[in-house]
Amino acid sequence: MEQKLLFFDIDGTLITEGTGKIPESTRKAIKMAREEGHLLFINTGRTRTSLPEKITSLGFDGYVCGCGTNIFLGNKELLSVKLSNEFCTQIAETVRKYKVPVFYEASDAIYFDHQVPDEEGWIKRAQDAFELQGRDIEEVIQGSEKVFDKLLVILKPERKNQELKEYLSRYFLCIDRGYNMYEVVQRDYSKATGIRFLCQHLRKGIEDCYVFGDSENDRSMLEAVPNSIAMGNSQESIKECCSYVTKYIEEDGIYEAMKHFGLIKE
């Protein structure tokens, strides 16, 4: 088989939700695919700083981070789309008024707003999930150079929160991740634009790509690529938009899908 480009979501695709484990069959499939000469990429909503070592140690050829806003090939940064400090300050100060759980993701840090009461332990859960302590958003507000690329916010179905969502939607795309959580990303960028960028850079066609995902923030790339694989543990709406549904992560879903498409040989 000619060289293909393979793109993987992280949570719910490469690592299990909650326990955060990578099945041995997934490690094996990644190694085999690279030995076949394919190029493998992480394609994630996470920014570069919050990629766990257990992922980066697998030897991926590059990373599409922050929903297409920060792209790496090897150690070379090919694209970095930054918001201005003035705009980030405006967003952070507005969100603060609504006193909702939020954290801000930058390429080199994540920021929490410690002026918002953390009554439900949101900060601790986010720190555990991202394996980062995090910094204070005041560093962005009071500074002149620091910025963030995107944010994650909890918006319970209340009138005031709908008002905040409408405000954020003027500037960003708000992706419903379930459980009242919204991933707020730069409007003109997505996991799909990241793939198209790398295709152009590597002179590959979209038909040379294979994408693996499980949730709504994967939808753009799953709909953009003909060879789209939904994990067995995916949301039903995601399964419906994919060309193939593999097994659950824990049931060797990545390995099974690669074998199905002839990307690896036993």
C-alpha positions as a LaTeX table, in Angstrom:
\begin{tabular}{lrrr}
\hline
Residue & $x$ (\AA) & $y$ (\AA) & $z$ (\AA) \\
\hline
Met1 & 0.00 & 0.00 & 0.00 \\
Glu2 & 1.22 & 3.51 & $-0.81$ \\
Gln3 & 1.99 & 5.84 & 2.09 \\
Lys4 & $-1.13$ & 7.10 & 3.89 \\
Leu5 & $-1.74$ & 9.79 & 6.49 \\
Leu6 & $-3.46$ & 8.59 & 9.68 \\
Phe7 & $-5.05$ & 11.03 & 12.14 \\
Phe8 & $-6.10$ & 10.09 & 15.67 \\
Asp9 & $-8.17$ & 11.79 & 18.34 \\
Ile10 & $-6.87$ & 11.11 & 21.88 \\
Asp11 & $-9.59$ & 10.76 & 24.52 \\
Gly12 & $-11.98$ & 7.94 & 23.75 \\
Thr13 & $-9.94$ & 6.92 & 20.70 \\
Leu14 & $-6.34$ & 6.22 & 21.70 \\
Ile15 & $-6.82$ & 6.27 & 25.46 \\
Thr16 & $-9.79$ & 5.09 & 27.47 \\
Glu17 & $-12.08$ & 7.65 & 29.06 \\
Gly18 & $-11.67$ & 7.89 & 32.81 \\
Thr19 & $-8.83$ & 5.41 & 33.29 \\
Gly20 & $-6.69$ & 6.98 & 30.54 \\
Lys21 & $-5.10$ & 3.70 & 29.47 \\
Ile22 & $-3.69$ & 2.82 & 26.06 \\
Pro23 & $-4.43$ & $-0.79$ & 25.06 \\
Glu24 & $-1.39$ & $-2.84$ & 24.06 \\
Ser25 & $-3.09$ & $-3.63$ & 20.75 \\
Thr26 & $-3.20$ & 0.10 & 20.00 \\
Arg27 & 0.53 & 0.48 & 20.71 \\
Lys28 & 1.19 & $-2.51$ & 18.45 \\
Ala29 & $-0.96$ & $-1.13$ & 15.62 \\
Ile30 & 0.74 & 2.27 & 15.74 \\
Lys31 & 4.18 & 0.65 & 15.57 \\
Met32 & 3.15 & $-1.63$ & 12.70 \\
Ala33 & 1.61 & 1.24 & 10.70 \\
Arg34 & 4.79 & 3.28 & 11.00 \\
Glu35 & 6.83 & 0.26 & 9.89 \\
Glu36 & 4.58 & 0.08 & 6.81 \\
Gly37 & 5.72 & 3.62 & 5.97 \\
His38 & 2.54 & 5.50 & 6.84 \\
Leu39 & 2.68 & 8.89 & 8.58 \\
Leu40 & 0.73 & 9.06 & 11.87 \\
Phe41 & $-0.59$ & 12.24 & 13.47 \\
Ile42 & $-2.42$ & 13.21 & 16.60 \\
Asn43 & $-5.41$ & 15.44 & 15.77 \\
Thr44 & $-6.77$ & 16.87 & 19.00 \\
Gly45 & $-8.56$ & 19.71 & 20.68 \\
Arg46 & $-5.80$ & 19.71 & 23.28 \\
Thr47 & $-3.08$ & 22.31 & 22.94 \\
Arg48 & 0.55 & 21.18 & 22.65 \\
Thr49 & 1.34 & 21.64 & 26.33 \\
Ser50 & $-1.41$ & 19.27 & 27.46 \\
Leu51 & $-0.39$ & 16.28 & 25.35 \\
Pro52 & 0.48 & 13.53 & 27.85 \\
Glu53 & 3.87 & 11.84 & 27.69 \\
Lys54 & 2.20 & 8.47 & 27.21 \\
Ile55 & 0.96 & 9.81 & 23.85 \\
Thr56 & 4.07 & 11.70 & 22.69 \\
Ser57 & 6.26 & 8.69 & 23.51 \\
Leu58 & 4.45 & 6.58 & 20.90 \\
Gly59 & 6.45 & 8.20 & 18.10 \\
Phe60 & 3.88 & 10.13 & 16.10 \\
Asp61 & 5.13 & 11.98 & 13.04 \\
Gly62 & 3.34 & 15.18 & 13.96 \\
Tyr63 & 0.53 & 16.87 & 15.85 \\
Val64 & $-2.53$ & 18.90 & 14.92 \\
Cys65 & $-3.37$ & 20.70 & 18.17 \\
Gly66 & $-5.99$ & 23.15 & 19.40 \\
Cys67 & $-8.53$ & 22.09 & 16.76 \\
Gly68 & $-6.28$ & 22.97 & 13.83 \\
Thr69 & $-4.68$ & 26.14 & 15.20 \\
Asn70 & $-1.23$ & 24.72 & 15.96 \\
Ile71 & 0.40 & 22.17 & 13.67 \\
Phe72 & 3.69 & 20.33 & 13.99 \\
Leu73 & 5.58 & 18.01 & 11.65 \\
Gly74 & 8.18 & 16.30 & 13.78 \\
Asn75 & 9.57 & 19.06 & 15.99 \\
Lys76 & 8.96 & 21.76 & 13.37 \\
Glu77 & 6.03 & 24.11 & 13.99 \\
Leu78 & 4.24 & 24.69 & 10.68 \\
Leu79 & 1.27 & 26.76 & 11.87 \\
Ser80 & 0.41 & 28.79 & 14.95 \\
Val81 & $-2.73$ & 30.93 & 14.93 \\
Lys82 & $-2.73$ & 33.36 & 17.85 \\
Leu83 & $-5.41$ & 35.59 & 19.32 \\
Ser84 & $-4.40$ & 39.04 & 20.56 \\
Asn85 & $-3.83$ & 39.73 & 24.25 \\
Glu86 & $-6.44$ & 42.48 & 24.09 \\
Phe87 & $-9.06$ & 40.09 & 22.73 \\
Cys88 & $-8.17$ & 37.33 & 25.24 \\
Thr89 & $-8.51$ & 39.84 & 28.07 \\
Gln90 & $-11.93$ & 40.92 & 26.80 \\
Ile91 & $-13.12$ & 37.30 & 26.64 \\
Ala92 & $-11.75$ & 36.36 & 30.07 \\
Glu93 & $-13.22$ & 39.42 & 31.79 \\
Thr94 & $-16.62$ & 38.80 & 30.18 \\
Val95 & $-16.69$ & 35.10 & 31.08 \\
Arg96 & $-15.68$ & 35.97 & 34.66 \\
Lys97 & $-18.86$ & 38.02 & 35.13 \\
Tyr98 & $-20.95$ & 34.87 & 34.67 \\
Lys99 & $-19.05$ & 32.91 & 37.36 \\
Val100 & $-19.05$ & 29.66 & 35.41 \\
Pro101 & $-16.40$ & 26.90 & 35.57 \\
Val102 & $-13.85$ & 27.59 & 32.83 \\
Phe103 & $-10.28$ & 27.06 & 31.84 \\
Tyr104 & $-8.27$ & 28.56 & 29.03 \\
Glu105 & $-5.88$ & 26.61 & 26.82 \\
Ala106 & $-2.68$ & 28.06 & 25.38 \\
Ser107 & 0.06 & 26.31 & 23.45 \\
Asp108 & 2.38 & 26.50 & 26.47 \\
Ala109 & $-0.01$ & 26.55 & 29.46 \\
Ile110 & $-3.55$ & 26.14 & 30.71 \\
Tyr111 & $-5.11$ & 28.91 & 32.79 \\
Phe112 & $-7.79$ & 28.83 & 35.48 \\
Asp113 & $-9.78$ & 31.77 & 36.80 \\
His114 & $-9.24$ & 31.63 & 40.55 \\
Gln115 & $-11.63$ & 34.54 & 41.07 \\
Val116 & $-14.52$ & 32.25 & 40.18 \\
Pro117 & $-15.56$ & 30.01 & 43.12 \\
Asp118 & $-14.69$ & 26.37 & 42.39 \\
Glu119 & $-17.64$ & 24.89 & 44.26 \\
Glu120 & $-17.80$ & 21.65 & 42.27 \\
Gly121 & $-14.08$ & 20.86 & 42.13 \\
Trp122 & $-13.78$ & 21.71 & 38.44 \\
Ile123 & $-10.17$ & 22.87 & 38.71 \\
Lys124 & $-9.00$ & 19.67 & 40.40 \\
Arg125 & $-10.73$ & 17.48 & 37.80 \\
Ala126 & $-9.25$ & 19.50 & 34.94 \\
Gln127 & $-5.77$ & 19.34 & 36.49 \\
Asp128 & $-6.07$ & 15.57 & 36.81 \\
Ala129 & $-7.34$ & 15.15 & 33.26 \\
Phe130 & $-4.63$ & 17.30 & 31.69 \\
Glu131 & $-1.90$ & 16.28 & 34.14 \\
Leu132 & $-1.00$ & 19.96 & 34.56 \\
Gln133 & $-1.14$ & 22.27 & 37.55 \\
Gly134 & $-2.24$ & 25.27 & 35.48 \\
Arg135 & $-1.66$ & 28.99 & 35.84 \\
Asp136 & $-3.83$ & 31.98 & 36.76 \\
Ile137 & $-5.69$ & 33.79 & 33.96 \\
Glu138 & $-4.68$ & 37.03 & 35.66 \\
Glu139 & $-1.30$ & 36.54 & 33.98 \\
Val140 & $-3.06$ & 37.10 & 30.67 \\
Ile141 & $-5.36$ & 39.88 & 31.87 \\
Gln142 & $-2.64$ & 41.85 & 33.62 \\
Gly143 & 0.04 & 41.18 & 31.03 \\
Ser144 & 0.45 & 42.39 & 27.48 \\
Glu145 & 1.89 & 39.38 & 25.67 \\
Lys146 & 0.36 & 36.16 & 27.03 \\
Val147 & $-2.65$ & 34.73 & 25.22 \\
Phe148 & $-4.79$ & 31.60 & 25.03 \\
Asp149 & $-6.00$ & 29.77 & 21.93 \\
Lys150 & $-9.30$ & 28.30 & 23.09 \\
Leu151 & $-11.37$ & 27.61 & 26.20 \\
Leu152 & $-13.49$ & 24.95 & 27.83 \\
Val153 & $-16.54$ & 26.13 & 29.75 \\
Ile154 & $-19.40$ & 24.57 & 31.69 \\
Leu155 & $-22.75$ & 26.14 & 30.79 \\
Lys156 & $-25.69$ & 24.68 & 32.65 \\
Pro157 & $-29.08$ & 25.27 & 30.95 \\
Glu158 & $-29.84$ & 28.61 & 32.59 \\
Arg159 & $-30.88$ & 31.86 & 30.96 \\
Lys160 & $-27.71$ & 33.74 & 31.91 \\
Asn161 & $-25.54$ & 30.95 & 30.57 \\
Gln162 & $-27.40$ & 30.97 & 27.27 \\
Glu163 & $-26.57$ & 34.67 & 27.07 \\
Leu164 & $-22.88$ & 33.88 & 27.58 \\
Lys165 & $-22.99$ & 31.14 & 24.94 \\
Glu166 & $-24.52$ & 33.58 & 22.45 \\
Tyr167 & $-21.74$ & 36.07 & 23.24 \\
Leu168 & $-19.00$ & 33.48 & 22.72 \\
Ser169 & $-20.65$ & 32.30 & 19.52 \\
Arg170 & $-20.08$ & 35.71 & 17.97 \\
Tyr171 & $-16.37$ & 34.96 & 17.85 \\
Phe172 & $-15.97$ & 31.20 & 18.30 \\
Leu173 & $-17.51$ & 27.88 & 17.45 \\
Cys174 & $-19.00$ & 26.34 & 20.60 \\
Ile175 & $-18.86$ & 22.54 & 20.35 \\
Asp176 & $-21.24$ & 20.67 & 22.66 \\
Arg177 & $-19.16$ & 17.96 & 24.38 \\
Gly178 & $-22.05$ & 16.75 & 26.54 \\
Tyr179 & $-22.67$ & 17.14 & 30.28 \\
Asn180 & $-23.11$ & 20.94 & 29.76 \\
Met181 & $-19.48$ & 21.26 & 28.64 \\
Tyr182 & $-18.58$ & 23.34 & 25.59 \\
Glu183 & $-15.28$ & 23.42 & 23.75 \\
Val184 & $-14.90$ & 26.96 & 22.44 \\
Val185 & $-12.60$ & 27.09 & 19.41 \\
Gln186 & $-11.50$ & 29.62 & 16.82 \\
Arg187 & $-14.22$ & 29.78 & 14.19 \\
Asp188 & $-12.15$ & 29.37 & 11.01 \\
Tyr189 & $-10.15$ & 26.39 & 12.25 \\
Ser190 & $-10.97$ & 22.77 & 13.00 \\
Lys191 & $-9.54$ & 19.29 & 12.96 \\
Ala192 & $-10.55$ & 19.19 & 9.28 \\
Thr193 & $-8.61$ & 22.35 & 8.34 \\
Gly194 & $-5.58$ & 20.85 & 10.08 \\
Ile195 & $-5.79$ & 17.78 & 7.86 \\
Arg196 & $-6.18$ & 19.87 & 4.71 \\
Phe197 & $-3.17$ & 21.96 & 5.73 \\
Leu198 & $-0.96$ & 18.88 & 6.12 \\
Cys199 & $-2.27$ & 17.36 & 2.90 \\
Gln200 & $-1.21$ & 20.47 & 1.03 \\
His201 & 2.14 & 20.60 & 2.81 \\
Leu202 & 2.88 & 16.92 & 2.14 \\
Arg203 & 1.29 & 16.93 & $-1.32$ \\
Lys204 & $-1.23$ & 14.28 & $-0.46$ \\
Gly205 & $-4.90$ & 13.98 & $-1.36$ \\
Ile206 & $-7.75$ & 13.74 & 1.11 \\
Glu207 & $-8.33$ & 10.20 & $-0.20$ \\
Asp208 & $-4.89$ & 9.29 & 1.22 \\
Cys209 & $-6.11$ & 10.05 & 4.75 \\
Tyr210 & $-7.67$ & 7.89 & 7.45 \\
Val211 & $-9.19$ & 9.46 & 10.55 \\
Phe212 & $-10.14$ & 7.89 & 13.88 \\
Gly213 & $-12.48$ & 9.56 & 16.39 \\
Asp214 & $-15.38$ & 9.16 & 18.79 \\
Ser215 & $-17.02$ & 12.47 & 19.72 \\
Glu216 & $-18.53$ & 15.71 & 18.43 \\
Asn217 & $-15.25$ & 17.60 & 18.28 \\
Asp218 & $-14.09$ & 14.95 & 15.80 \\
Arg219 & $-17.05$ & 15.49 & 13.49 \\
Ser220 & $-15.35$ & 18.00 & 11.19 \\
Met221 & $-12.50$ & 15.64 & 10.32 \\
Leu222 & $-14.72$ & 12.56 & 10.15 \\
Glu223 & $-17.02$ & 14.28 & 7.66 \\
Ala224 & $-14.13$ & 15.73 & 5.64 \\
Val225 & $-12.31$ & 12.44 & 4.98 \\
Pro226 & $-13.79$ & 9.50 & 3.01 \\
Asn227 & $-11.97$ & 6.92 & 5.15 \\
Ser228 & $-13.48$ & 7.84 & 8.51 \\
Ile229 & $-13.45$ & 5.42 & 11.43 \\
Ala230 & $-15.71$ & 5.72 & 14.48 \\
Met231 & $-14.72$ & 3.84 & 17.61 \\
Gly232 & $-17.28$ & 1.34 & 18.89 \\
Asn233 & $-17.63$ & 3.51 & 21.99 \\
Ser234 & $-18.53$ & 6.56 & 19.87 \\
Gln235 & $-21.70$ & 8.59 & 20.17 \\
Glu236 & $-24.38$ & 7.25 & 17.82 \\
Ser237 & $-24.46$ & 10.54 & 15.89 \\
Ile238 & $-20.75$ & 10.11 & 15.16 \\
Lys239 & $-21.12$ & 6.52 & 14.02 \\
Glu240 & $-23.72$ & 7.67 & 11.50 \\
Cys241 & $-21.33$ & 10.07 & 9.77 \\
Cys242 & $-18.45$ & 7.60 & 9.39 \\
Ser243 & $-17.61$ & 5.13 & 6.67 \\
Tyr244 & $-16.65$ & 2.42 & 9.15 \\
Val245 & $-17.41$ & 1.62 & 12.80 \\
Thr246 & $-14.74$ & $-0.42$ & 14.56 \\
Lys247 & $-14.80$ & $-2.12$ & 17.95 \\
Tyr248 & $-14.49$ & $-0.42$ & 21.34 \\
Ile249 & $-11.06$ & 0.81 & 22.43 \\
Glu250 & $-10.75$ & $-1.99$ & 24.98 \\
Glu251 & $-11.72$ & $-4.54$ & 22.31 \\
Asp252 & $-8.73$ & $-3.68$ & 20.10 \\
Gly253 & $-10.69$ & $-1.18$ & 18.01 \\
Ile254 & $-7.69$ & 0.67 & 16.56 \\
Tyr255 & $-5.89$ & $-2.54$ & 15.61 \\
Glu256 & $-9.05$ & $-4.02$ & 14.08 \\
Ala257 & $-9.73$ & $-0.91$ & 11.97 \\
Met258 & $-6.17$ & $-0.71$ & 10.64 \\
Lys259 & $-6.31$ & $-4.38$ & 9.69 \\
His260 & $-9.71$ & $-3.87$ & 8.01 \\
Phe261 & $-8.33$ & $-1.12$ & 5.77 \\
Gly262 & $-5.08$ & $-2.97$ & 5.00 \\
Leu263 & $-2.96$ & $-0.36$ & 6.77 \\
Ile264 & $-1.17$ & $-3.10$ & 8.70 \\
Lys265 & $-0.45$ & $-6.73$ & 7.89 \\
Glu266 & $-0.30$ & $-9.59$ & 10.37 \\
\hline
\end{tabular}
